[in-house]
Amino acid sequence: MPVSLASDNLSASDADELDRILRKELIVSSYQPIVDLRTEEVIGYEALARGPKGSPLEFPDRLFAAARSGGRLAELDWECRAAALRGALQKGLLSPMLLFVNVEPDAAFVRPPDHVWPLLEEAGEKLLVVCEFTERGLIDRPTDVLSAARVWRRAGMAIALDDVGTDSRSLGILPLLRPDIIKLDMSLVHAPEDELAAMMSTMQTINSWNEKNDALVVAEGVETDEHLDRATALGAHFCQGWKYGKPIPFAEFEPRPAARTLRLATAVPSRFDDKQTPYQFVSARREMRIASKRFITAVSKELEGVARVMGPTGLLMSSFQHAQFFGESSRRAYSEIAGGIALVGVIGRQLSGRLEPGILGCSLNDGDPLADEWIVCEISPHHCAALVAKDLGDTGPDADRRFSFYLTYDSELVAGVARRLIERIVPLQDRTAPSRLRLAS
């Protein structure tokens, strides 16, 4: 008999059933087609995990709830991915047909079990995998999602942002994630006409992003002709839903051959060195200037003022060198800003325990090169700016200390600064990449 892993929130019977499913690799996948709105050609399938038929954990809501309660979410997540890949390979769903696979943010950086490695290597050669990260995950664990996306992208996989439209805060992080595919939540497709005005800001942001970056848009939940008309109006290129096919059980699944190869715009590693600090990153591309701390403070305050009115899709991330420069007035100002935008993060030496509610933070070691830099970076779908400065080590009056600096509104530079800061704000416990999947360093 298996040892029960029941917790206060997980019954002994569900714990035993979960253990049986994982131990015997009983997860199976159903596959739902994704079609081109114009031609109705199938361009890919999403793999949807299921427990054994007739099991109390057959359906994914209860299956994942049991795994989360029992502390086995990462293990289940890998088994679901393995089932998706295994089934696709067995059924001949080969590149350039897309295979959409969900990734739990909490499990994104957990190494796969040993028995999964051969499957991953075979899938890397034969499949074109799209890793789906949820909008919720991007908000709750932005650092983990962004870092995981970079690892999987370097492994040759594309990235999709799922459930877009349920929380506008995620839209500010679009320039950092740079998804190849955006999947619109079915709530946008199903919303009644009198609720359309409320979603216009979201759709303007998505359309603006796609126009600049050539990302593909998939509308979920398309079940009727009316839903199809709405998906088209929202700017979708592809759709998924019962109008074009329910999830197909594995036993009945016969994938269609790919009609054409899709061009995925951003499924390549950044050409910029991720190990550079923000100052190193910008100074390698722009001629820096010199100014006093008094001048840099004025620029910083101006940017923080703009951040106050960016709205719920905005991000503000700053590095203050040392906690002594993040004083009472700054803490109060950043706390007020945090109440109105998606994310506020602060970095500096000895910051532990000094942050207000709503502010994420990271304390730097004295030898960290970022500890010499003063950074203010703000980014939203319609605005971006970054002040990047480095202390020149002057002595004398504090306000007269000189800094080498640059102020940029270049979206690519600002996104590069933001990515380097956000990966410091919530340090990962395990940044180990699945090295055998890496295609580039």
C-alpha positions as CSV (number, residue, x, y, z in Angstrom):
1,M,0.0,0.0,0.0
2,P,1.3,3.5,-0.8
3,V,2.1,5.8,2.1
4,S,-0.6,8.4,2.5
5,L,0.6,12.0,1.9
6,A,-2.6,13.6,3.1
7,S,-2.4,17.1,4.5
8,D,-5.0,19.2,6.3
9,N,-6.5,20.1,3.0
10,L,-6.1,16.7,1.2
11,S,-8.1,13.6,2.0
12,A,-6.2,10.3,2.5
13,S,-8.1,8.8,-0.5
14,D,-7.1,11.6,-2.8
15,A,-3.5,11.5,-1.6
16,D,-3.4,7.8,-2.3
17,E,-5.0,8.2,-5.7
18,L,-2.6,11.0,-6.6
19,D,0.4,8.8,-5.6
20,R,-0.9,6.0,-7.7
21,I,-1.4,8.3,-10.8
22,L,2.1,9.7,-10.5
23,R,3.9,6.5,-9.6
24,K,2.3,4.6,-12.5
25,E,2.5,7.5,-15.0
26,L,-1.3,7.5,-15.6
27,I,-1.7,11.0,-16.8
28,V,-3.1,11.2,-20.4
29,S,-3.6,14.2,-22.7
30,S,-6.6,15.3,-24.8
31,Y,-5.8,17.5,-27.7
32,Q,-7.9,20.5,-28.8
33,P,-7.3,22.0,-32.3
34,I,-6.4,25.6,-32.9
35,V,-7.4,26.9,-36.3
36,D,-6.7,29.8,-38.6
37,L,-9.7,32.1,-38.6
38,R,-9.4,32.8,-42.3
39,T,-8.8,29.4,-43.8
40,E,-10.0,27.1,-40.9
41,E,-6.8,25.2,-41.3
42,V,-5.5,23.5,-38.1
43,I,-2.2,25.1,-37.1
44,G,-1.7,23.3,-33.8
45,Y,-3.2,21.6,-30.8
46,E,-3.3,22.3,-27.1
47,A,-2.6,19.4,-24.8
48,L,-5.0,19.2,-21.9
49,A,-4.1,16.9,-19.0
50,R,-6.5,14.3,-17.6
51,G,-6.3,11.8,-14.9
52,P,-7.4,8.2,-15.5
53,K,-11.0,7.9,-16.7
54,G,-13.3,7.2,-13.8
55,S,-10.8,8.3,-11.2
56,P,-11.9,10.9,-8.6
57,L,-8.9,12.9,-9.9
58,E,-9.8,12.6,-13.6
59,F,-10.5,16.3,-14.2
60,P,-7.7,18.9,-14.0
61,D,-9.3,21.2,-11.4
62,R,-9.4,18.4,-8.7
63,L,-6.2,16.8,-9.9
64,F,-4.1,20.0,-9.6
65,A,-5.9,21.0,-6.3
66,A,-4.8,17.6,-4.8
67,A,-1.2,18.0,-6.0
68,R,-1.0,21.6,-4.7
69,S,-2.4,20.5,-1.3
70,G,-0.1,17.5,-1.2
71,G,3.0,19.4,-2.1
72,R,3.4,17.5,-5.4
73,L,2.5,20.3,-7.9
74,A,5.9,20.3,-9.6
75,E,5.9,16.5,-9.9
76,L,2.4,16.5,-11.4
77,D,3.3,19.4,-13.8
78,W,6.2,17.5,-15.2
79,E,4.1,14.4,-15.6
80,C,1.5,16.4,-17.5
81,R,4.1,17.8,-19.8
82,A,5.6,14.4,-20.4
83,A,2.2,13.0,-21.2
84,A,1.6,15.8,-23.7
85,L,4.9,15.2,-25.4
86,R,4.7,11.4,-25.3
87,G,1.2,11.5,-26.8
88,A,2.1,13.9,-29.6
89,L,5.1,11.8,-30.6
90,Q,3.1,8.6,-30.6
91,K,0.4,10.1,-32.7
92,G,2.8,11.8,-35.2
93,L,2.0,15.5,-34.3
94,L,5.3,16.8,-35.7
95,S,6.8,20.2,-36.5
96,P,5.7,22.6,-38.0
97,M,2.4,21.8,-36.4
98,L,2.4,23.6,-33.0
99,L,1.9,21.8,-29.7
100,F,0.7,24.0,-26.8
101,V,1.8,22.8,-23.4
102,N,0.9,24.5,-20.1
103,V,3.6,25.4,-17.5
104,E,2.8,26.0,-13.9
105,P,4.8,29.0,-12.7
106,D,5.4,27.3,-9.3
107,A,7.1,24.4,-11.1
108,A,8.8,26.1,-14.0
109,F,12.3,25.8,-12.6
110,V,12.1,22.3,-11.1
111,R,14.3,19.9,-13.0
112,P,12.5,17.1,-14.8
113,P,12.6,13.6,-13.4
114,D,15.3,11.4,-14.9
115,H,12.9,9.2,-16.8
116,V,11.6,12.3,-18.7
117,W,15.0,13.3,-20.2
118,P,15.0,10.9,-23.2
119,L,11.5,12.1,-24.0
120,L,12.5,15.8,-23.8
121,E,15.5,15.2,-26.1
122,E,13.3,13.4,-28.7
123,A,10.6,16.1,-28.5
124,G,13.2,18.8,-29.0
125,E,14.2,17.2,-32.3
126,K,10.7,16.5,-33.6
127,L,8.1,18.9,-32.1
128,L,7.5,22.6,-32.2
129,V,6.4,23.3,-28.6
130,V,4.7,26.4,-27.3
131,C,5.0,26.8,-23.5
132,E,1.9,28.6,-22.1
133,F,2.3,30.7,-19.0
134,T,-0.9,32.1,-17.4
135,E,-1.6,35.8,-17.0
136,R,-2.0,35.0,-13.3
137,G,1.4,33.5,-13.1
138,L,3.0,36.5,-14.7
139,I,1.5,38.8,-12.0
140,D,2.1,36.6,-9.0
141,R,5.6,35.3,-9.9
142,P,7.0,37.7,-12.6
143,T,10.6,36.8,-11.9
144,D,10.1,33.1,-12.2
145,V,8.0,33.3,-15.3
146,L,10.4,35.6,-17.1
147,S,13.4,33.5,-16.2
148,A,11.7,30.3,-17.1
149,A,10.5,31.7,-20.4
150,R,14.1,32.6,-21.3
151,V,15.3,29.1,-20.5
152,W,12.6,27.4,-22.6
153,R,13.0,29.9,-25.4
154,R,16.7,29.0,-25.5
155,A,15.7,25.4,-25.7
156,G,14.0,26.2,-29.0
157,M,10.4,26.5,-27.7
158,A,8.0,29.4,-28.3
159,I,6.2,31.3,-25.5
160,A,2.5,32.1,-25.2
161,L,0.8,34.2,-22.6
162,D,-2.5,32.6,-21.7
163,D,-5.8,34.0,-20.2
164,V,-5.0,37.5,-21.3
165,G,-7.8,39.9,-20.4
166,T,-8.6,38.7,-16.9
167,D,-6.2,41.1,-15.2
168,S,-4.9,44.2,-16.9
169,R,-1.8,44.4,-14.7
170,S,-0.1,41.7,-16.8
171,L,-0.1,43.9,-19.9
172,G,2.7,46.1,-18.4
173,I,5.0,43.0,-18.4
174,L,4.4,42.2,-22.1
175,P,7.6,44.0,-23.2
176,L,9.6,41.9,-20.8
177,L,8.1,38.5,-21.6
178,R,7.9,39.2,-25.3
179,P,5.4,36.4,-26.0
180,D,5.3,34.9,-29.5
181,I,1.6,34.2,-29.0
182,I,-1.1,35.9,-27.0
183,K,-4.2,33.8,-26.0
184,L,-7.3,35.9,-25.3
185,D,-9.3,34.6,-22.4
186,M,-12.8,33.4,-23.3
187,S,-14.3,36.1,-21.1
188,L,-13.4,38.6,-23.8
189,V,-15.1,36.6,-26.5
190,H,-18.2,35.8,-24.4
191,A,-18.7,39.3,-22.9
192,P,-22.1,40.9,-23.6
193,E,-22.2,44.0,-25.8
194,D,-22.8,46.4,-22.9
195,E,-19.5,45.3,-21.4
196,L,-17.4,46.0,-24.4
197,A,-16.4,49.5,-23.3
198,A,-14.7,48.1,-20.2
199,M,-12.4,45.9,-22.3
200,M,-11.3,48.5,-24.9
201,S,-8.2,49.6,-22.9
202,T,-7.1,46.0,-22.8
203,M,-7.7,45.5,-26.5
204,Q,-5.9,48.7,-27.5
205,T,-2.9,47.6,-25.5
206,I,-2.8,44.1,-27.1
207,N,-3.4,45.5,-30.6
208,S,-0.6,48.1,-30.1
209,W,1.8,45.4,-28.9
210,N,1.0,43.1,-31.8
211,E,1.3,45.8,-34.4
212,K,4.8,46.6,-33.2
213,N,6.0,43.0,-32.5
214,D,4.1,40.7,-34.9
215,A,2.9,38.4,-32.1
216,L,0.1,36.0,-33.0
217,V,-3.3,36.2,-31.3
218,V,-5.4,33.2,-30.4
219,A,-9.0,33.6,-29.1
220,E,-10.2,31.0,-26.7
221,G,-13.7,29.8,-26.1
222,V,-15.0,30.3,-29.7
223,E,-18.2,28.2,-29.8
224,T,-20.7,30.1,-32.0
225,D,-20.7,32.3,-35.1
226,E,-21.2,35.3,-32.8
227,H,-18.0,34.3,-30.8
228,L,-16.2,34.1,-34.1
229,D,-17.2,37.6,-35.1
230,R,-16.1,38.9,-31.7
231,A,-12.7,37.1,-32.0
232,T,-12.2,38.7,-35.4
233,A,-13.1,42.1,-34.2
234,L,-10.7,41.7,-31.3
235,G,-7.8,41.2,-33.7
236,A,-7.4,37.4,-33.3
237,H,-5.6,35.5,-36.0
238,F,-6.5,32.0,-34.7
239,C,-9.1,30.5,-32.5
240,Q,-9.8,27.6,-30.2
241,G,-13.2,26.3,-29.0
242,W,-16.0,23.9,-29.5
243,K,-17.0,25.5,-32.9
244,Y,-13.9,24.0,-34.4
245,G,-13.5,21.0,-32.1
246,K,-13.8,19.8,-28.5
247,P,-10.7,18.3,-26.8
248,I,-10.1,14.9,-28.5
249,P,-9.3,12.0,-26.1
250,F,-5.9,10.4,-26.8
251,A,-7.3,7.1,-28.0
252,E,-9.3,9.0,-30.8
253,F,-6.7,11.6,-31.6
254,E,-5.4,11.7,-35.2
255,P,-3.6,15.0,-35.9
256,R,-3.9,16.6,-39.2
257,P,-0.7,17.4,-41.1
258,A,0.5,21.0,-41.0
259,A,-0.8,23.1,-43.9
260,R,1.9,25.7,-43.5
261,T,4.8,26.9,-41.3
262,L,4.0,29.8,-39.0
263,R,6.5,32.6,-38.5
264,L,7.0,33.1,-34.7
265,A,8.4,36.6,-34.3
266,T,10.3,36.6,-31.1
267,A,11.2,32.9,-30.4
268,V,14.9,33.7,-30.3
269,P,17.2,34.6,-27.4
270,S,18.0,38.2,-26.7
271,R,21.1,39.3,-28.4
272,F,22.0,41.3,-25.3
273,D,24.2,40.0,-22.5
274,D,21.9,39.1,-19.7
275,K,24.8,39.2,-17.2
276,Q,25.4,42.9,-17.6
277,T,24.1,45.3,-15.0
278,P,21.6,48.0,-16.3
279,Y,24.5,50.6,-16.4
280,Q,26.8,48.2,-18.3
281,F,24.0,47.4,-20.7
282,V,23.1,51.0,-21.5
283,S,26.7,52.4,-21.5
284,A,27.8,49.8,-24.0
285,R,25.2,51.4,-26.4
286,R,25.0,55.0,-25.6
287,E,27.5,57.8,-24.7
288,M,27.1,58.6,-21.0
289,R,26.9,62.1,-19.4
290,I,28.0,63.5,-16.1
291,A,25.8,65.2,-13.5
292,S,25.6,65.9,-9.8
293,K,23.4,64.0,-7.4
294,R,21.2,67.1,-7.2
295,F,20.5,66.8,-10.9
296,I,20.0,63.0,-10.8
297,T,17.6,63.4,-7.9
298,A,15.5,65.9,-9.9
299,V,15.3,63.5,-12.9
300,S,14.4,60.6,-10.6
301,K,11.5,62.6,-9.0
302,E,10.2,63.5,-12.4
303,L,10.1,59.9,-13.5
304,E,8.4,58.8,-10.2
305,G,5.8,61.5,-10.8
306,V,5.0,60.0,-14.2
307,A,4.8,56.5,-12.6
308,R,1.9,57.8,-10.4
309,V,-0.3,58.2,-13.4
310,M,0.7,55.2,-15.5
311,G,-2.3,53.2,-14.3
312,P,-2.8,49.5,-13.5
313,T,-0.6,48.3,-16.3
314,G,2.5,50.2,-15.2
315,L,5.7,48.9,-13.6
316,L,8.3,50.9,-11.5
317,M,11.6,49.4,-10.5
318,S,14.4,51.3,-8.9
319,S,17.9,50.6,-7.4
320,F,19.0,53.0,-4.7
321,Q,22.5,51.7,-3.9
322,H,21.9,51.6,-0.2
323,A,18.9,51.6,2.2
324,Q,20.1,55.0,3.5
325,F,19.1,56.6,0.2
326,F,15.6,55.0,0.4
327,G,14.4,57.2,3.2
328,E,11.1,57.9,4.8
329,S,9.8,60.2,2.1
330,S,10.9,57.8,-0.7
331,R,9.2,54.8,1.1
332,R,6.0,56.8,1.5
333,A,6.1,57.9,-2.2
334,Y,6.7,54.4,-3.5
335,S,4.0,53.0,-1.2
336,E,1.5,55.5,-2.7
337,I,2.6,54.6,-6.3
338,A,2.3,50.9,-5.5
339,G,-1.4,51.3,-4.8
340,G,-2.1,52.4,-8.4
341,I,0.2,50.3,-10.7
342,A,0.9,46.7,-11.4
343,L,4.3,46.3,-9.7
344,V,6.8,48.4,-7.7
345,G,10.2,47.0,-6.9
346,V,13.1,48.4,-5.0
347,I,16.8,47.2,-4.8
348,G,19.7,48.2,-2.6
349,R,22.1,47.2,0.1
350,Q,20.6,46.4,3.6
351,L,17.0,46.8,2.4
352,S,15.7,43.8,4.3
353,G,12.7,44.7,6.5
354,R,12.5,48.3,5.3
355,L,9.9,48.0,2.6
356,E,6.3,49.1,2.8
357,P,3.4,46.7,2.0
358,G,2.9,46.4,-1.8
359,I,6.6,46.9,-2.6
360,L,8.8,44.0,-3.7
361,G,12.4,44.2,-2.9
362,C,15.9,42.7,-3.0
363,S,18.9,43.4,-0.7
364,L,22.2,43.5,-2.5
365,N,25.6,42.3,-1.2
366,D,28.2,45.0,-0.8
367,G,30.3,43.6,-3.7
368,D,27.5,43.4,-6.1
369,P,28.2,45.7,-9.1
370,L,24.6,46.9,-9.1
371,A,25.2,48.4,-5.6
372,D,27.1,51.3,-7.3
373,E,24.2,52.1,-9.6
374,W,21.2,54.4,-9.3
375,I,18.4,53.2,-11.5
376,V,14.8,54.3,-12.0
377,C,12.9,52.3,-14.7
378,E,9.2,52.7,-15.6
379,I,7.4,50.8,-18.2
380,S,3.8,50.4,-19.4
381,P,2.2,49.5,-22.7
382,H,2.2,53.1,-23.8
383,H,5.2,54.7,-22.1
384,C,8.7,53.7,-21.0
385,A,11.7,55.5,-19.6
386,A,14.8,54.6,-17.6
387,L,17.4,56.6,-15.7
388,V,20.6,54.7,-15.5
389,A,23.4,56.2,-13.3
390,K,26.7,55.1,-11.7
391,D,28.3,56.7,-8.7
392,L,31.8,58.1,-9.6
393,G,33.0,57.8,-6.0
394,D,33.4,61.5,-5.2
395,T,33.9,62.7,-1.6
396,G,32.5,66.0,-0.2
397,P,28.9,67.3,0.0
398,D,26.4,64.6,-0.8
399,A,24.4,66.7,-3.2
400,D,27.5,67.5,-5.2
401,R,28.6,63.9,-5.8
402,R,28.9,63.1,-9.5
403,F,27.3,60.3,-11.4
404,S,27.8,59.0,-14.9
405,F,24.3,58.7,-16.3
406,Y,21.9,58.3,-19.3
407,L,18.2,58.9,-19.6
408,T,16.5,56.8,-22.3
409,Y,13.1,56.5,-23.7
410,D,14.2,53.8,-26.2
411,S,11.7,50.9,-25.7
412,E,14.3,48.2,-26.4
413,L,16.8,49.7,-23.9
414,V,14.2,50.3,-21.3
415,A,13.0,46.7,-21.6
416,G,16.6,45.5,-21.2
417,V,17.0,47.5,-18.0
418,A,13.7,46.3,-16.7
419,R,14.5,42.7,-17.3
420,R,17.8,43.0,-15.4
421,L,16.0,44.6,-12.4
422,I,13.0,42.4,-12.2
423,E,15.1,39.3,-12.0
424,R,16.8,40.7,-8.9
425,I,13.6,41.7,-7.1
426,V,12.3,38.2,-6.3
427,P,15.3,35.9,-6.3
428,L,14.7,32.4,-7.4
429,Q,15.4,29.5,-5.0
430,D,16.5,27.3,-7.9
431,R,17.7,28.8,-11.2
432,T,19.0,25.5,-12.5
433,A,18.1,25.2,-16.2
434,P,17.5,21.9,-17.8
435,S,21.0,22.0,-19.4
436,R,20.4,19.2,-21.9
437,L,17.7,21.4,-23.5
438,R,19.9,24.4,-23.9
439,L,20.5,25.4,-27.5
440,A,22.4,28.7,-26.7
441,S,24.2,30.0,-23.7
